[in-house]
Amino acid sequence: MVNRLSGKRILVTGAAQGIGLAIAKACAAEGASLFLIDLDGERLATEAAALQATGAKVGHAEANIVDAAAVASAVAQAAREIGQLNALINNAGVNVFAEPLQTSEEEWQRCFDINLKGAWNCCRAVLPDIIAQGGGAILNIASTHAFTIIPHTFPYPLAKHALLGMTKSLGIEYAGKGVRVNALAPGYVATQKVIDYWNSFPDPEAAKAETMKLHPGGRIATPEEIALAAVFMISDECPFMNATYLTVDGGLSVQQHP
Ligand SMILES: NC(=O)c1ccc[n+]([C@@H]2O[C@H](COP(=O)([O-])OP(=O)(O)OC[C@H]3O[C@@H](n4cnc5c(N)ncnc54)[C@H](O)[C@@H]3O)[C@@H](O)[C@H]2O)c1
């Protein structure tokens, strides 16, 4: 433990598995106090207990980020258990991939509800506390889908583009109040979400090999590699980084043709 995040009280969403869990572990190892929320309360409780066993100060609640009242209640619980929040990592998100004209009303709604409105619900609930304390940081986990398009992944990239828009908007709006709002854009990361994506193809092994081949280094990121960047961005080590994003994709989005 190096304590790069000592004094940070961070709400992390979607922390029961994948990138969110890796971020929670990395932040705890750097001395942050954490409040974790997820739809999957059971898995979250197990992971929170494991973190507490390392000596970390960690609270948790089962909550759906789409439900603004549930988010507000989680933020109030966080204040009681770990102190008033001064940072937020909006990580919870879902893949909703379709051909545009085949996209159902329900898919559109679910995509924007979770990937955009959920993140806004959390910003709206935590920002007043951050501002009242003279400032803090928000990190939105976007994606390379926030500025590039893969056919047949509609409408996920639209929601991630909008998340980047919200990052810039809030970053500008509250810069004078000491708030930094940034986004982290991972490419492919080895989580359940990506395994589910490969499994959606008739030959999952071939789909996986195809993904690896797309990458200049021949591999995809681990969740821990994304968490390293998240720790830096939520820390005080980049005090003038605001209203922008950092891509962590091994060069995937820069290479024009493999
Ligand atoms: N895995 C990747 O390749 C990849 C790449 C780029 C960006 N991302 C982004 O990173 C974030 C995390 O992705 P992941 O791969 O770790 O996903 P994951 O599916 O492994 O984990 C997501 C977690 O969020 C929780 N969650 C989902 N909807 C929720 C809701 N409405 N309220 C509360 N919790 C909810 C889930 O229960 C789960 O624990 C997402 O925003 C995703 O879009 C992932």
The ligand as an SDF file (V2000), in Angstrom:
LIG
                    3D

 44 48  0  0  0  0  0  0  0  0999 V2000
  -14.8350   -5.2420  -20.8460 N   0  0  0  0  0  0  0  0  0  0  0  0
  -14.4970   -4.4420  -21.8420 C   0  0  0  0  0  0  0  0  0  0  0  0
  -13.8940   -4.8760  -22.8350 O   0  0  0  0  0  0  0  0  0  0  0  0
  -14.8260   -2.9830  -21.7860 C   0  0  0  0  0  0  0  0  0  0  0  0
  -14.2370   -2.1480  -22.7500 C   0  0  0  0  0  0  0  0  0  0  0  0
  -14.4980   -0.7940  -22.7180 C   0  0  0  0  0  0  0  0  0  0  0  0
  -15.3320   -0.2720  -21.7640 C   0  0  0  0  0  0  0  0  0  0  0  0
  -15.9060   -1.0900  -20.8440 N   0  0  0  0  0  0  0  0  0  0  0  0
  -16.7840   -0.4790  -19.8420 C   0  0  0  0  0  0  0  0  0  0  0  0
  -16.2890   -0.7800  -18.5420 O   0  0  0  0  0  0  0  0  0  0  0  0
  -17.3650   -0.8790  -17.6320 C   0  0  0  0  0  0  0  0  0  0  0  0
  -17.2810   -2.2110  -16.8860 C   0  0  0  0  0  0  0  0  0  0  0  0
  -17.3020   -3.2630  -17.8120 O   0  0  0  0  0  0  0  0  0  0  0  0
  -16.9980   -4.7790  -17.4150 P   0  0  0  0  0  0  0  0  0  0  0  0
  -16.4840   -5.4390  -18.6210 O   0  0  0  0  0  0  0  0  0  0  0  0
  -16.2250   -4.8470  -16.1550 O   0  0  0  0  0  0  0  0  0  0  0  0
  -18.4930   -5.3070  -17.1780 O   0  0  0  0  0  0  0  0  0  0  0  0
  -19.0770   -6.5270  -16.3400 P   0  0  0  0  0  0  0  0  0  0  0  0
  -20.3410   -6.9080  -17.0160 O   0  0  0  0  0  0  0  0  0  0  0  0
  -18.0230   -7.5640  -16.0890 O   0  0  0  0  0  0  0  0  0  0  0  0
  -19.4200   -5.8400  -14.9270 O   0  0  0  0  0  0  0  0  0  0  0  0
  -20.3540   -4.8000  -14.8500 C   0  0  0  0  0  0  0  0  0  0  0  0
  -20.9030   -4.7230  -13.4380 C   0  0  0  0  0  0  0  0  0  0  0  0
  -21.8660   -3.6670  -13.4210 O   0  0  0  0  0  0  0  0  0  0  0  0
  -23.0220   -4.1150  -12.7630 C   0  0  0  0  0  0  0  0  0  0  0  0
  -24.1950   -3.4000  -13.2740 N   0  0  0  0  0  0  0  0  0  0  0  0
  -24.7480   -3.5160  -14.4990 C   0  0  0  0  0  0  0  0  0  0  0  0
  -25.8430   -2.7430  -14.5950 N   0  0  0  0  0  0  0  0  0  0  0  0
  -25.9690   -2.1120  -13.3920 C   0  0  0  0  0  0  0  0  0  0  0  0
  -26.9190   -1.2130  -12.8720 C   0  0  0  0  0  0  0  0  0  0  0  0
  -27.9550   -0.7960  -13.5980 N   0  0  0  0  0  0  0  0  0  0  0  0
  -26.7650   -0.7580  -11.6090 N   0  0  0  0  0  0  0  0  0  0  0  0
  -25.7250   -1.1970  -10.8550 C   0  0  0  0  0  0  0  0  0  0  0  0
  -24.8010   -2.0670  -11.3020 N   0  0  0  0  0  0  0  0  0  0  0  0
  -24.9320   -2.5240  -12.5480 C   0  0  0  0  0  0  0  0  0  0  0  0
  -23.1010   -5.6000  -13.0570 C   0  0  0  0  0  0  0  0  0  0  0  0
  -23.9050   -6.2920  -12.1090 O   0  0  0  0  0  0  0  0  0  0  0  0
  -21.6250   -5.9970  -13.0060 C   0  0  0  0  0  0  0  0  0  0  0  0
  -21.2230   -6.3760  -11.7110 O   0  0  0  0  0  0  0  0  0  0  0  0
  -18.6380   -0.6850  -18.4520 C   0  0  0  0  0  0  0  0  0  0  0  0
  -19.0610    0.6640  -18.3840 O   0  0  0  0  0  0  0  0  0  0  0  0
  -18.1990   -1.0160  -19.8640 C   0  0  0  0  0  0  0  0  0  0  0  0
  -18.9960   -0.3830  -20.8290 O   0  0  0  0  0  0  0  0  0  0  0  0
  -15.6620   -2.4410  -20.8260 C   0  0  0  0  0  0  0  0  0  0  0  0
  1  2  1  0
  2  3  2  0
  2  4  1  0
  4  5  1  0
  4 44  2  0
  5  6  2  0
  6  7  1  0
  7  8  2  0
  8  9  1  0
  8 44  1  0
  9 10  1  0
  9 42  1  0
 10 11  1  0
 11 12  1  0
 11 40  1  0
 12 13  1  0
 13 14  1  0
 14 15  2  0
 14 16  1  0
 14 17  1  0
 17 18  1  0
 18 19  2  0
 18 20  1  0
 18 21  1  0
 21 22  1  0
 22 23  1  0
 23 24  1  0
 23 38  1  0
 24 25  1  0
 25 26  1  0
 25 36  1  0
 26 27  1  0
 26 35  1  0
 27 28  2  0
 28 29  1  0
 29 30  1  0
 29 35  2  0
 30 31  1  0
 30 32  2  0
 32 33  1  0
 33 34  2  0
 34 35  1  0
 36 37  1  0
 36 38  1  0
 38 39  1  0
 40 41  1  0
 40 42  1  0
 42 43  1  0
M  CHG  2   8   1  16  -1
M  END
$$$$
